[in-house]
Amino acid sequence: MFKSLTLKNFRNFENIYIELKDKNIILGMNDVGKSNLLHSLRMIFDRKIRLDEIHSSDFHNKNMGSAIEIIVGLDISHFDGDDVEKLIAKVQEARTQEESQNFYIKLKIDNKEDEGALKQFYWGDDLDNLREIKAKGINYLVLDDVFSVVYIPSHVETVRVFNDIRKEILKDIEEVEHDFILKNEINENFQKINEKIQELTTVCKIEEVINTNLKVFDDAYKVTITSQSVVDDLYKQLKIYTIESDHDHLYPASGDGRQKKIMYAMLHYFLEKEAIKKIPILILEEPENHLFLSAQIDLSRTLFDDLNIKYIFCSSHSSELLYHIDIDCNLVRLYRQKNMPLRKTISSSAQISSEYHNLKKMYAEGLSKGYFADCVLLVEGYSEKLLCDSILSCVLSKNQFQKLYVLPVLGTNFKPYRDLLKKLGIKIIVRTDNDIYKNDIYGLKRCLKIVNKNLTEIIPEELKGRKDEGEIILNKKKKDLHKHFQPLIENLKLEHDIFLAEIDLENDIVNALLDEGISNCSLNGEVVDLEELKSELQYKKWHNMFLFLEENEELFEIIFKNSRFDFLKEVKACLV
């Protein structure tokens, strides 16, 4: 249903168009506008904040001479869907063509000198000819008959949410005679107040609803609800306590992590209830806050696997939260380019495809962490990652290094990683070995495949590697191949940030050191010559690479400056 979001002259967004899907994850560094984006959606769909005052800071660069425009684009082509039918039933007069697949909802805010900020709501299928949305009372629009928002802030609001759910549940429950009797007994038996309140049908129902929904998030404990005194309005004094699964003692629902789960459980009830008559929208700000890593992963699984939660707009800093995002989930990355003003943000988005799930199986953690980087260096394996992390941590500032992620693809299948991350506006640099075997030049062809190109030049026979050839001959052929195809290799580097090694990682390290007249180094507490170093690095790749890096930090700058490691210089250049 959701298709796009356009923001004009709103806070840090001068003019931005963002592609949406029904489930959207908003990524980005601090202060880049994630909360502003979510707030813009609430300004349209959440009547609880509709009357909030508009300030000069809500206008981009305080440009109050231009209007704020927030436009949500919807795809209503699937007429057989329940949610589309709910929308169409309320907007018939706003549609100019029954066959139209697009529908728009727009909020325009003009600053009038005498009247202040004037908010006007429009909708329709013709963006240039929208109709004003009718009001049905104070702060209530026809729009509110269609959509309902469940908003969860980054901080815990268990008490507020409990008060809301208490009122909501009580609306649907009639007090029975049994309750009246119990109320009288409560007033007459002050000493038994806690036990009696817990026997109320309405209280038990609230408790049952919360516990039923809490099982979705955590079944290790449950809640119980009671009061500590007798007052005129009994229900206003209800409070949440937890009961551990192994005993019956009551505990206050303290601890931000536990409170947040309970809050989600209560809001889960709202979503299910609203879905019967309206289109519920879940807006979450950094749901991972106050949760351990395992709990973040559980939350991810719950949010994205729950069939009752169709429409999600979620901001996040957590790579763990992204472990279980589903096909068709949309990633929206907000970022600023170099020298971009503080209050100006651009975006890129990428829809998760079926390829993503295959990537997750191979290296889910690294791929998820890459979403939060400004630059991702794709390498073949852990040895390359260890080397690059060690050298770059020395030549980059702490702030620059935090914007980088070195991602090993655990093989040579770079393309799906590069394609997905590049869609998000992330700088991608690829480094791979110059492999030749089975009478073919696999390394160069691999690089061309990444950018959807084929080798058009005939491969000279003398450059093809054979299985029966020794390392010395094969390495010479690799060097010759690198020289022969130098223009093509240089183009891949300059145009696509793809770097083909002269030989391979181990040989490139050794040759870089030999260029500077270095003949030996330390490994596992012993002095070894470079030929032995190469053999050891090839024998136990990441283990011996770790030892080499631990004992030879003085060689990092030499390796970095060598032309064989120009890809590291490119990483530094894009982060400066």
Beta strands, then each sheet from edge to edge (+ up, - down):
strand 1: 2-10
strand 2: 13-19
strand 3: 23-27
strand 4: 68-75
strand 5: 102-112
strand 6: 116-124
strand 7: 131-132
strand 8: 135-137
strand 9: 140-141
strand 10: 147-152
strand 11: 221-226
strand 12: 239-244
strand 13: 250-252
strand 14: 279-285
strand 15: 312-316
strand 16: 330-335
strand 17: 346-351
strand 18: 375-379
strand 19: 404-408
strand 20: 427-432
strand 21: 498-500
strand 22: 520-523
strand 23: 526-529
sheet 1: 2+ 1- 4+ 5- 6+ 7-
sheet 2: 10+ 14+ 15+ 3+ 16+ 17-
sheet 3: 8+ 9-
sheet 4: 11+ 12- 13+
sheet 5: 19+ 18+ 20+ 21+
sheet 6: 22+ 23-
end
